[in-house]
Amino acid sequence: MSSALLRPPAVPLITIDPYLSVWSMADRLTDAPTKHWTSAVQPLVGAVRIDGTARRVIGRNGPAAMPQLDVVVHPTRTVYRFEELGVRLTLSFITPALPDDLVRLSWPVTYLEFGVESVDGDDHEVELFFQLPAQLSVDSGTQSVVAVRPAVEGLTVAGFGNADQRVLNRSGDDLRIDWGWAYLAYADGQFDRSVVVHGGAALDAFVAGEPLPASDSLEFPAPAGRKAPAAACTAALTVRPDQPADRHLIVAYDDQFSIEYHHRKLRPYWRSQGLTAEQLLRQAAAEFVSIKERCVAFDAEVEADLTAVGGSEYAAVASLAYRQCLAAHKLVQDHDGTLLYFSKENYSNGCIGTVDVTYPSAPMFLLFRPELLIAQLRPILDYAASPRWRFPYAPHDLGTYPLANGQVYGGGEETEDHQMPLEECGNMLILIGALGSLTGDWSLAERNPELLRTWADYLVEHGASPAEQLCTDDFAGPFADNVNLSAKAIVGIRCYADISAALGDPAAAADYRATSESMIKQWYADADLGDHTALAFGAQDTWSQKYNLVWDRLLGLDLVPSSVIERELAYYRTKLNPYGLPLDNRETYTKFDWSLWTAALTDDADFRATMINAAYRWLDETPSRIALTDIYHTDDGRVAAAGGPFQARSVVGGAFIELLADPARREKWNGRGAATAGGATGRG
């Protein structure tokens, strides 16, 4: 089992989007309350009673903890195993994050399955308990909630929502949703009964061996934190040595509207496909068995491929990154049917649709579902082509999540203060070039040819010797003559040469290719310090990771001689710390995504293994127990404080670059996504 040995810094449990995202930030599921990725407490509670003895399996509240054997994080599933009193309990959180099925990938649904088996040869009477807190439906525990009991044929459903429903009422970073409805649901025959109560009344009854309270509480609205409303359910079953048993339930969230895009309120993708919340719950219940089978098969195939190209440690690292990357996005559909996929820049500034967040996450989407990368880039292109954007370079973002109403970073739409002109132009051209080169889809280039040429010309004019400006590593501050940023500009120009060729302009293709080749020769001459390249042109005794050159290898651009890369990597070996390679000479911190890109610069399996194993070791040992951060210190493994904790961000999708670099496996996954692509409907 590929990731069985990894101790994740935080374990994904319910990971759907930036608002519905619940984690266990401890070694054992019973060591701490579960939390939203922002570390706000959202306490799921789980317990089991075995032959009259109660044990807790989720959260800190309740009876003594049942000993946990292990936890394994797969791409779409998290599986815990517990064992005591002759019984083994397998607790599985299953999210249908299947890239070949955009409708189900967009479902705001996670299944929780309890599998119970006898391991001592005896029969056992087992009762299960689960409780969903009202905190899932509000930003703060001081906000009041109301309870609902929707009547859904074949299901038992209980839910909560803010008493003051204000849809898409605000934007920001350290915020949770406070509109829509959180649901706990199960099909007839799965659990025996449910109740909505305050405080710990349901858990207290279960622990005492008593039935759940006979009726729901009517004391609503009630403060979500102070009165702690919760929906609880129980199930009783007999487990025999030759007859394991299982039960499952559904946690879901209907936000009704998800994104505001240029002041148009857009529904979540699953709703735009015609489903109501009632239909969603019914379909999710009906499809549990088939979805579980699909998730198990998908996980096994992905993990086998990851192991084949990078080893079991690489499989564990990338598996942990998979759901986090997806859960930092929201899939919607514009009023004209256009598919739109928006990221949230979690715990750095809360921006929506940030270009230099899309750039590092792109390998995962280029591999599994390029249509989702197009859905991220198209709103940026449309915005940049509008009269609102008046600069000759690409924008940084589309607003602050969930309001995509125009750039807010730096000078916004008004000034050039703290913009990222070379960074974002390079990112856009590289990603559009990669889409075309790796998948054959040049639709974005065909849609915006004049805009792309403007950006390419900007890179030609300014990319050889960058003026003082920010790059994607903005936490390190602006500086001039950034060698790695210049490399991005040159790679972007080279990608534009391929774009020109695809658009039927061979003269332009030849011109921009020649320009990029001339510029890269001068780049190396100016950056060369003998045995490596500098951090900044003219800066002696400096160095930095040149991760932007990874596209030269992936896209076969033939810009940088292999001897240059080999010398660079040999120098990097002298700078390694226990948890990896620092980003540059200025600090001990590194970036998780860039380190894996640097590993992918070469065919040298030993260097790649060294970098991957350092990342694995960091995940396994870091004292920072938060949803996977992408910036940390390579000497002691602490999260770096520069610019914020940078946790739960989509950029970790960059971990899939090693698998993307494998042509046969890339073509296999690309082909599978293309076969099920349904354009605006995304059915499949």
Secondary structure, DSSP 4 states (H G I P E B T S, - for coil): -TTTT---SSEEEEESSSSSEEEE-SSSTTSS--EETTS-B---EEEEEETTEEEEEESSSSSPBPPEEEEEE-SSEEEEEEEETTEEEEEEEE----TT-HHHHH--EEEEEEEEEESSSS-EEEEEEEEEEGGGG-SSTTSEEEEE----TTEEEEEEEESS--TT----SS----SSEEEEEEEBTTBSEEEEESTTHHHHHHHTTPPPPSS-----SEETTTT--EEEEEEEEEEBTTB-EEEEEEEEEE-S--EEETTEEE-BHHHHTT--HHHHHHHHHHTHHHHHHHHHHHHHHHHHHHHHHHHHHHHHHHHHHHHHHHHTEEEEE-TTS-EEEEEB-TTTT-BBS-HHHHHHHHHHHHHH-HHHHHHHHHHHHHHHTSTT--SSS--S-S-BTTEESS--STTTTT--TT--HHHHHHHHHHHHHHHHHHH---HHHHH-HHHHHHHHHHHHHHSSSPPSB--S-GGG--BSSBHHHHHHHHHHHHHHHHHHHHTT-HHHHHHHHHHHHHHHHHHHHHHB-SSSB-SBTT-TT--B--GGGHHHHHTT---S-HHHHHHHHHHHHTT-BTTB--SBTT-SEEEHHHHHHHHTT-S-HHHHHHHHHHHHHHHHH-S--SS-BSEEETTT-PBP-TTS--BS-GGGGGGGHHHHT-HHHHHHHHHHHHHH--TTT---
